[in-house]
Amino acid sequence: MNKKFTKYLTLLFLTFTIVYFIQNKITAQMEWLTTKTEYDGLPLFLRLPNYKNIWKYKSKYPKLICITHEFDSVKDNGLPTSDYNKSLFDFDKEVTDLFQLENDGILILVETYGGARNYWFYVKDIELATTLFEALKSKHSDKKLDLEYHDDSDWDFLKKYPVELYKKE
């Protein structure tokens, strides 16, 4: 009986270990596409995950949310100062990983423009998104954060974005 219990615990430990490493590997391997353009005469930096086919998620995530972080330190062109931007790396990673493993939502775009950074997601559940946002806001009370959301089951935001972000479905 003792050997069975030990084997069971060992198997359980290995299973959790494998799942943990797989989850971290997926997050660590996110490939990003970046570009710089201009909008209304100001620089606009775009960063998006390199999904092979983002449209396969369309039916799963009908709600569009945007988390906006208004910067505390900006240059005349609206971009964050270099040192301030470097100080945001951990926070940025936390926001981009808010919906891990595509369980409850996916990140589609990060915009840096006009003194702020906008994190755009498509999600299943606005209540869960709001809960996650409130926890993020509470943890980072030193940051100016805002949440906007609306239904977008047709993904018009992506379809009508001024620059083609993803190949059309």
C-alpha positions as CSV (number, residue, x, y, z in Angstrom):
1,M,0.0,0.0,0.0
2,N,2.8,2.4,0.8
3,K,4.5,1.7,-2.6
4,K,1.2,2.5,-4.4
5,F,0.8,5.7,-2.5
6,T,4.4,6.7,-3.3
7,K,4.0,5.9,-7.0
8,Y,0.8,7.9,-7.0
9,L,2.4,10.9,-5.5
10,T,5.4,10.6,-7.8
11,L,3.1,10.5,-10.8
12,L,1.0,13.4,-9.6
13,F,4.2,15.5,-9.0
14,L,5.5,14.7,-12.5
15,T,2.2,15.6,-14.1
16,F,2.1,19.0,-12.4
17,T,5.8,19.6,-13.2
18,I,5.2,18.9,-16.9
19,V,2.1,21.1,-17.0
20,Y,4.0,23.9,-15.3
21,F,6.9,23.7,-17.8
22,I,4.6,23.5,-20.8
23,Q,2.7,26.6,-19.6
24,N,5.9,28.6,-19.1
25,K,7.3,27.4,-22.4
26,I,4.2,28.7,-24.2
27,T,4.4,32.1,-22.5
28,A,8.1,32.4,-23.0
29,Q,7.9,31.5,-26.7
30,M,5.3,34.1,-27.7
31,E,6.7,35.6,-30.9
32,W,6.0,39.3,-31.4
33,L,5.7,41.4,-34.5
34,T,6.5,45.1,-34.2
35,T,6.2,48.2,-36.4
36,K,6.4,51.9,-36.1
37,T,4.2,54.2,-38.0
38,E,2.6,57.7,-37.6
39,Y,-0.9,58.7,-36.7
40,D,-1.9,62.4,-36.6
41,G,1.8,63.4,-36.9
42,L,2.8,61.4,-33.8
43,P,4.8,58.1,-33.6
44,L,2.6,55.0,-33.1
45,F,4.3,51.8,-32.1
46,L,2.4,48.6,-32.6
47,R,3.3,45.2,-31.1
48,L,1.2,42.1,-31.7
49,P,1.5,38.4,-31.1
50,N,2.4,36.4,-34.2
51,Y,-0.6,34.2,-34.4
52,K,-0.6,31.8,-37.4
53,N,-4.4,32.1,-37.7
54,I,-6.0,34.6,-35.2
55,W,-9.4,34.2,-36.9
56,K,-9.8,30.7,-35.4
57,Y,-10.5,32.4,-32.0
58,K,-13.2,34.7,-33.4
59,S,-16.2,32.6,-32.3
60,K,-14.7,31.9,-28.9
61,Y,-14.0,35.5,-27.9
62,P,-16.8,38.0,-28.8
63,K,-15.9,40.8,-26.4
64,L,-13.2,43.5,-27.0
65,I,-11.5,45.0,-24.1
66,C,-8.8,47.7,-23.9
67,I,-6.6,48.3,-20.8
68,T,-5.0,51.8,-21.1
69,H,-2.0,52.7,-19.1
70,E,-1.4,56.5,-19.1
71,F,2.3,57.2,-18.8
72,D,3.8,59.3,-16.0
73,S,6.9,60.4,-18.0
74,V,6.7,61.2,-21.7
75,K,8.7,63.0,-24.3
76,D,7.2,65.8,-26.5
77,N,6.2,63.2,-29.1
78,G,4.0,61.2,-26.6
79,L,6.4,58.3,-26.2
80,P,7.6,57.2,-22.8
81,T,11.0,58.4,-21.7
82,S,13.7,55.7,-22.0
83,D,14.3,55.1,-18.3
84,Y,10.5,55.2,-17.6
85,N,9.8,52.7,-20.4
86,K,12.5,50.3,-19.0
87,S,10.9,50.5,-15.6
88,L,7.6,49.2,-17.2
89,F,9.0,45.9,-18.5
90,D,7.7,43.7,-15.7
91,F,4.4,45.5,-15.6
92,D,4.1,45.1,-19.4
93,K,4.7,41.4,-19.1
94,E,2.1,41.0,-16.4
95,V,-0.5,42.8,-18.6
96,T,0.3,40.9,-21.8
97,D,0.0,37.6,-19.8
98,L,-3.3,38.6,-18.2
99,F,-5.2,35.9,-20.1
100,Q,-2.6,33.0,-20.2
101,L,-2.8,30.1,-22.5
102,E,-5.8,31.4,-24.4
103,N,-8.2,30.0,-21.8
104,D,-10.3,33.2,-21.2
105,G,-9.0,35.6,-23.8
106,I,-6.2,36.5,-26.2
107,L,-4.0,39.6,-26.6
108,I,-4.3,41.0,-30.1
109,L,-2.4,44.3,-30.0
110,V,-0.3,46.6,-27.9
111,E,-0.3,50.3,-29.0
112,T,2.1,52.9,-27.7
113,Y,0.9,56.4,-28.7
114,G,0.1,59.8,-27.3
115,G,1.3,59.3,-23.8
116,A,-0.3,55.9,-23.2
117,R,-0.1,52.2,-23.9
118,N,-3.2,50.4,-25.0
119,Y,-3.5,46.6,-24.5
120,W,-6.2,45.2,-26.7
121,F,-7.7,41.7,-26.0
122,Y,-10.6,39.6,-27.2
123,V,-12.3,37.8,-24.3
124,K,-15.2,35.5,-23.4
125,D,-16.4,37.0,-20.2
126,I,-16.5,40.7,-19.3
127,E,-17.0,39.9,-15.6
128,L,-13.8,37.9,-15.5
129,A,-11.9,40.5,-17.4
130,T,-13.2,43.2,-15.0
131,T,-12.1,41.1,-12.0
132,L,-8.6,40.6,-13.5
133,F,-8.4,44.3,-14.3
134,E,-9.4,45.3,-10.8
135,A,-6.8,43.0,-9.3
136,L,-4.2,44.5,-11.6
137,K,-5.2,48.0,-10.8
138,S,-5.1,47.3,-7.1
139,K,-1.7,45.7,-7.3
140,H,-0.4,48.7,-9.3
141,S,-2.2,51.6,-7.7
142,D,0.7,53.8,-8.6
143,K,-0.3,53.5,-12.3
144,K,-3.1,55.3,-14.1
145,L,-5.1,52.4,-15.6
146,D,-8.4,52.4,-17.4
147,L,-10.6,49.6,-18.8
148,E,-13.0,49.9,-21.7
149,Y,-15.0,47.1,-23.3
150,H,-17.8,46.3,-25.7
151,D,-19.3,43.5,-27.8
152,D,-17.4,42.9,-31.0
153,S,-18.4,39.4,-32.1
154,D,-17.7,40.3,-35.7
155,W,-14.2,41.5,-34.8
156,D,-14.7,44.8,-36.5
157,F,-11.9,46.4,-34.5
158,L,-9.4,44.2,-36.3
159,K,-11.1,44.3,-39.6
160,K,-11.3,48.1,-39.7
161,Y,-8.0,49.0,-38.0
162,P,-6.2,51.6,-40.1
163,V,-3.3,49.2,-40.7
164,E,-3.7,45.6,-41.6
165,L,-2.6,43.8,-38.4
166,Y,-3.5,40.2,-39.4
167,K,-4.2,38.6,-42.8
168,K,-7.9,38.7,-43.6
169,E,-9.9,35.6,-42.8
